[in-house]
Amino acid sequence: MNKIHALRGDRRAIALKRGEALVAFNRKLTIARIIDCVGGVHTYYAEPKTVFDIQTLSELVDRGFWMQLTVGGQARKTAKKLKIAA
């Protein structure tokens, strides 16, 4: 996982608009970092011996921030390409 300040300076994080956020996971999917449009970084840790999926993380964010996470178009397009290749 990238360091916090590297995530904040990423071109995708800088381009965020109001109401958007960037979600980054570590390789083991046990830590999730959400970067909001004003550069705030919010770190979530999975329960021991479990990994994050978008549904679990969305539930945590919904309880903490009262907002819902949805997968953006670019991520959907990439996932579709990977599914076609498989």
Secondary structure in CASP SS format (residue, H / E / C, confidence):
PFRMAT SS
TARGET T0000
AUTHOR 0000-0000-0000
METHOD secondary structure of the structure
MODEL  1
M C 1.00
N C 1.00
K C 1.00
I H 1.00
H H 1.00
A H 1.00
L H 1.00
R H 1.00
G C 1.00
D C 1.00
R H 1.00
R H 1.00
A H 1.00
I H 1.00
A C 1.00
L C 1.00
K C 1.00
R C 1.00
G C 1.00
E C 1.00
A E 1.00
L E 1.00
V E 1.00
A E 1.00
F E 1.00
N C 1.00
R C 1.00
K C 1.00
L C 1.00
T C 1.00
I E 1.00
A E 1.00
R E 1.00
I E 1.00
I E 1.00
D E 1.00
C C 1.00
V C 1.00
G C 1.00
G C 1.00
V E 1.00
H E 1.00
T E 1.00
Y E 1.00
Y E 1.00
A C 1.00
E C 1.00
P C 1.00
K C 1.00
T C 1.00
V C 1.00
F C 1.00
D C 1.00
I H 1.00
Q H 1.00
T H 1.00
L H 1.00
S H 1.00
E H 1.00
L H 1.00
V H 1.00
D H 1.00
R H 1.00
G H 1.00
F H 1.00
W C 1.00
M C 1.00
Q C 1.00
L C 1.00
T C 1.00
V C 1.00
G C 1.00
G H 1.00
Q H 1.00
A H 1.00
R H 1.00
K H 1.00
T H 1.00
A H 1.00
K H 1.00
K H 1.00
L H 1.00
K H 1.00
I H 1.00
A H 1.00
A C 1.00
END
